[in-house]
Amino acid sequence: MSPVSVKRRLTMATTPLEESPQRGKVTITANVVGDGIREVDFLLNGRLVRITNIPPYLWEWDTRPLPNGEHLLEVQGLDARG
């Protein structure tokens, strides 16, 4: 199995909008399908922020320190072949 990358843009604002902006603590759950998953990496704006190898693959993201606007969240699942 090759590495899998899922990209999702999230918009943050101080007031709720129709596009479901996020503010505060948000739990991100990665649903990784396949055998032999070695690790799951969470990247925010291209920066690695969490590595986990224990399902369920979670990251509690505190959005408060970040400026309002769009931020890129990426999740990569890696198997034994990297």
C-alpha positions, 0 to 999 in steps of 0.5 A, a space after each residue: 500500500 502506498 502512502 495516502 494523503 488527504 487534504 482539506 481546507 478549513 476556514 476559521 473565524 470568530 463567528 459561525 458561518 455557513 461554511 462551518 468555520 472552526 474556533 477553539 478545540 477541535 478533535 480531528 479523527 483520521 479514518 485510515 483503511 488498510 493493513 499494516 498502518 505504521 503511523 498517521 501524520 497530521 500536518 497543519 499548513 505544511 508543518 508536522 504537528 502530530 504523529 500517532 500509531 495508536 488507533 483511533 488516530 486523533 489530534 486535538 487541534 487548538 485553533 485559538 493561537 492561529 489567525 482567522 482565515 484558511 488553513 490547510 490540514 493534511 493527514 498522511 497514513 504510512 504503511 510498513 513500506 513508508 
